[in-house]
Amino acid sequence: MIALQITSMKQFMNHLLVADTFEPFLLEEAVISTASTFTIDGHVNKEFYDDDDNLSSDQIREFRPWGELKGLCFNLMKGKRTPLFFRFVLHLMPEKAAALLEKENCDVAPSEIRALAINIRYDGSKAMLTTGTAYHTFLLSKEPDAIWDRAMRKYLDGKGIEYEEL
């Protein structure tokens, strides 16, 4: 796990809410506090879909893609005043997480990993991005954490997102 403080808020918010930078992620949860506090649960209600939708089980994920909900989040935040607070919990899409771990020859099978996640938290003055790895069961290996931390730094660097590691 690493904690990264975002050093250019305007640039980061453009990447988060306008650009496609975070499209490879799924939204677990969003909390946005402006004049009111809004909570978005990113879990998919599978019972919403019926057989007429012709969706395979792999098309119905556990969480909604960030790209489908970022516009809603943007609309809740836009205006003259900055939000008092926000928090987003995003998971790298499972197929992308598995590909990353396999590419890095990880000693843990991708099926043992529940999620490679990032938590983005804004406290009214600064934003922090924290990485995390969720496992299905206890594992001694910390290699997936190290792979995810390196990959996130490389990803942010590649997108030109400025940060300071804490």
Secondary structure as the mmCIF struct_conf table of DSSP 4:
data_model
#
loop_
_struct_conf.conf_type_id
_struct_conf.id
_struct_conf.beg_label_comp_id
_struct_conf.beg_label_asym_id
_struct_conf.beg_label_seq_id
_struct_conf.end_label_comp_id
_struct_conf.end_label_asym_id
_struct_conf.end_label_seq_id
STRN STRN1 ALA A 3 ILE A 6
BEND BEND1 THR A 7 THR A 7
HELX_RH_AL_P HELX_RH_AL_P1 MET A 9 LEU A 17
TURN_TY1_P TURN_TY1_P1 VAL A 18 VAL A 18
BEND BEND2 ALA A 19 ASP A 20
TURN_TY1_P TURN_TY1_P2 THR A 21 PRO A 24
STRN STRN2 PHE A 25 SER A 33
BEND BEND3 THR A 34 SER A 36
STRN STRN3 THR A 37 ASP A 41
STRN STRN4 HIS A 43 HIS A 43
HELX_RH_3T_P HELX_RH_3T_P1 LYS A 46 PHE A 48
HELX_RH_3T_P HELX_RH_3T_P2 ASP A 51 ASP A 53
TURN_TY1_P TURN_TY1_P3 SER A 57 GLN A 59
BEND BEND4 ILE A 60 ILE A 60
BEND BEND5 GLU A 62 GLU A 62
STRN STRN5 PHE A 63 PHE A 63
STRN STRN6 ARG A 64 PRO A 65
HELX_RH_AL_P HELX_RH_AL_P2 TRP A 66 MET A 77
BEND BEND6 GLY A 79 ARG A 81
BEND BEND7 LEU A 84 LEU A 84
STRN STRN7 PHE A 85 LEU A 92
HELX_RH_AL_P HELX_RH_AL_P3 PRO A 94 LYS A 103
TURN_TY1_P TURN_TY1_P4 GLU A 104 ASN A 105
BEND BEND8 ASP A 107 VAL A 108
HELX_RH_3T_P HELX_RH_3T_P3 PRO A 110 GLU A 112
STRN STRN8 ILE A 113 TYR A 122
BEND BEND9 GLY A 124 SER A 125
STRN STRN9 ALA A 127 TYR A 135
BEND BEND10 HIS A 136 THR A 137
BEND BEND11 LEU A 140 LEU A 140
HELX_RH_AL_P HELX_RH_AL_P4 GLU A 143 LYS A 159
TURN_TY1_P TURN_TY1_P5 GLY A 160 GLY A 160
STRN STRN10 TYR A 163 GLU A 165
#
